[in-house]
């Protein structure tokens, strides 16, 4: 599972998966098991370019599911800052909620860093830094139904908008930018009815890494 241990901290874990595969839920569960001094989580969701810089499809709809939709260089710079022991400021991306006041978060360096997002493995500079690669998957129809519910609840998108995005943006992006990295991942989690066992395995692995770093410090 381990790609090669480095003598210095931190230990880097990358988590990717299709839209509504369960990445956020898994990471929230993991975060409850560790302190901020032990585990730092950085999400690519906070690195989207402003709307006026986003690519649009033939119908004029913004496509958030392209690697170019993210500010890759800023994301990479923040990750390097954390690796070098410097905290970073993150400004929440509010998608289609222009009236929402973005929250600001300060991420502190930690012995274990998790980076999650759609393109963590696709961005070569980030992928090559990872010690462990985790891919979360689920059947396409299940991910679509989860996304319909989530996007209405969190972003106010009606179902027809979600289905359009899925057919024209999300599904093609999955085939092009996620699925090719599935079989080269260190751990594949199929999230149909939950992932409690996988969660326990990952948490145990992180505990072992933390113990090893404490002994070797």
C-alpha positions in Angstrom: 0.0 0.0 0.0 2.8 2.4 0.8 4.5 4.0 -2.2 7.8 4.8 -0.5 8.4 6.3 2.8 10.3 9.5 3.1 12.4 10.4 6.1 10.7 13.7 6.5 7.1 14.4 7.4 4.3 14.6 6.4 2.8 11.5 5.0 0.6 12.3 2.0 -2.7 10.5 1.1 -4.6 11.3 -2.0 -8.3 10.4 -2.2 -10.3 10.6 -5.5 -13.6 9.4 -6.7 -16.5 10.2 -9.0 -19.0 12.9 -8.1 -21.1 11.8 -5.1 -19.0 8.6 -4.6 -18.6 9.4 -0.9 -15.3 11.2 -0.7 -16.5 14.0 1.6 -18.4 11.6 3.9 -15.3 9.3 4.2 -13.0 12.2 5.0 -15.4 13.7 7.5 -15.6 10.4 9.3 -11.8 10.1 9.3 -11.4 13.6 10.6 -13.5 12.8 13.7 -10.9 10.1 14.7 -7.9 12.4 14.7 -6.9 15.8 16.0 -6.0 18.8 13.9 -2.4 18.3 15.1 -2.4 14.8 13.6 -4.4 15.1 10.4 -4.8 18.0 7.9 -7.4 17.7 5.1 -7.2 19.9 2.0 -9.9 19.8 -0.6 -9.6 20.8 -4.2 -13.2 22.1 -4.1 -11.8 25.3 -2.7 -9.6 26.0 -5.7 -12.1 26.6 -8.5 -11.4 29.6 -10.7 -14.0 32.4 -10.6 -17.0 31.9 -12.8 -15.9 34.3 -15.4 -12.8 32.2 -16.0 -14.6 28.9 -16.3 -15.0 27.0 -19.6 -18.5 26.8 -21.0 -20.0 24.1 -23.2 -21.9 24.6 -26.5 -25.0 25.6 -24.6 -23.2 28.2 -22.6 -23.3 26.2 -19.4 -20.3 26.3 -17.0 -18.3 23.1 -16.9 -16.8 22.6 -13.5 -15.6 19.0 -14.4 -12.5 19.9 -16.3 -9.0 20.0 -14.9 -8.7 23.6 -16.1 -11.6 24.6 -13.9 -9.2 24.5 -10.9 -6.4 26.8 -10.0 -3.9 24.0 -10.0 -0.9 26.1 -9.2 -2.4 27.7 -6.1 -3.5 24.2 -4.9 0.0 22.9 -5.5 1.6 25.9 -3.8 -0.6 25.4 -0.7 0.2 21.8 -0.5 3.9 22.5 -0.6 3.5 25.2 2.1 1.9 22.6 4.4 4.7 20.1 3.6 7.2 22.7 4.5 5.5 23.4 7.8 3.6 26.6 7.0 -0.1 27.1 7.5 -2.3 28.2 4.6 -5.5 30.2 4.3 -8.3 28.7 2.4 -11.4 30.6 1.1 -14.5 28.5 0.6 -15.8 28.3 -3.0 -19.6 29.0 -3.1 -20.4 27.7 -6.6 -23.7 29.2 -7.7 -24.4 31.1 -4.5 -23.2 34.6 -5.2 -24.9 36.0 -2.1 -23.2 33.5 0.2 -20.4 34.8 2.3 -17.4 32.5 1.8 -15.9 31.1 4.9 -12.2 31.3 5.5 -10.2 28.4 7.0 -6.7 28.2 8.2 -5.1 24.8 7.6 -2.2 23.9 9.9 0.6 21.5 9.0 0.3 18.0 10.4 2.2 14.7 10.2 -0.5 13.3 7.9 -2.1 15.3 5.0 -5.0 14.2 3.0 -5.7 15.9 -0.3 -9.1 15.0 -1.9 -10.7 16.0 -5.2 -11.5 14.9 -8.7 -8.1 15.6 -10.2 -5.7 14.7 -7.4 -4.2 11.8 -9.5 -4.5 13.6 -12.8 -2.3 16.4 -11.7 1.1 14.8 -12.1 3.1 17.0 -9.7 0.6 16.2 -6.9 0.2 12.5 -7.8 4.0 11.9 -7.7 4.1 13.3 -4.1 1.6 10.9 -2.7 2.5 8.0 -0.4 -0.9 6.4 -0.6 -3.6 6.6 -3.3 -7.2 5.8 -2.5 -10.0 5.6 -5.1 -13.6 5.7 -4.0 -16.1 4.3 -6.5 -19.8 3.4 -6.8 -22.2 2.5 -9.6 -23.0 5.4 -11.9 -26.7 5.4 -11.3 -26.2 5.5 -7.6 -23.8 8.4 -7.8 -26.3 10.3 -10.0 -29.1 9.8 -7.5 -26.9 11.0 -4.7 -25.8 14.0 -6.7 -29.3 15.0 -7.5 -30.2 15.0 -3.8 -26.9 16.7 -2.7 -26.9 19.5 -5.3 -30.5 20.4 -4.6 -29.9 20.5 -0.9 -26.5 22.3 -0.9 -26.5 24.3 -4.1 -30.1 24.7 -5.1 -29.8 23.0 -8.4 -33.1 21.5 -9.8 -33.0 17.9 -11.0 -33.0 18.8 -14.8 -29.8 20.9 -14.3 -28.1 18.1 -12.4 -29.0 15.6 -15.1 -27.7 17.9 -17.8 -24.4 18.4 -16.0 -24.1 14.6 -15.4 -24.7 13.7 -19.0 -22.5 16.4 -20.6 -19.9 17.2 -18.0 -19.7 14.7 -15.1 -19.8 11.4 -16.8 -17.4 12.3 -19.6 -15.0 13.8 -17.1 -15.1 10.5 -15.0 -14.2 8.5 -18.1 -11.4 10.9 -19.1 -9.8 12.0 -15.8 -10.7 9.5 -13.1 -11.3 6.0 -14.4 -7.9 5.7 -16.0 -6.3 6.0 -12.5 -8.6 3.5 -10.8 -6.7 0.3 -11.3 -3.3 1.9 -10.4 -4.6 3.1 -7.0 -3.4 1.4 -3.8 -6.8 1.0 -2.3 -10.2 0.9 -4.1 -13.3 1.4 -2.1 -16.7 0.5 -3.7 -19.2 2.6 -1.7 -22.6 1.0 -2.3 -24.0 0.4 1.2 -21.2 2.1 3.1 -17.5 1.9 3.8 -17.2 1.2 7.5 -14.6 -1.6 7.1 -12.5 0.5 4.7 -12.8 3.4 7.0 -11.4 1.3 9.8 -8.5 0.1 7.6 -7.5 3.6 6.6 -7.8 4.9 10.2 -5.6 2.0 11.4 -3.1 2.8 8.7 -2.9 6.4 9.7 -2.5 5.5 13.4 0.4 3.3 12.4 2.0 6.1 10.4 1.6 8.5 13.4 3.1 5.9 15.8 6.0 5.3 13.4 6.7 9.1 13.1 6.5 9.5 16.8 9.1 6.8 17.4 11.4 8.0 14.6 11.2 11.7 15.6 
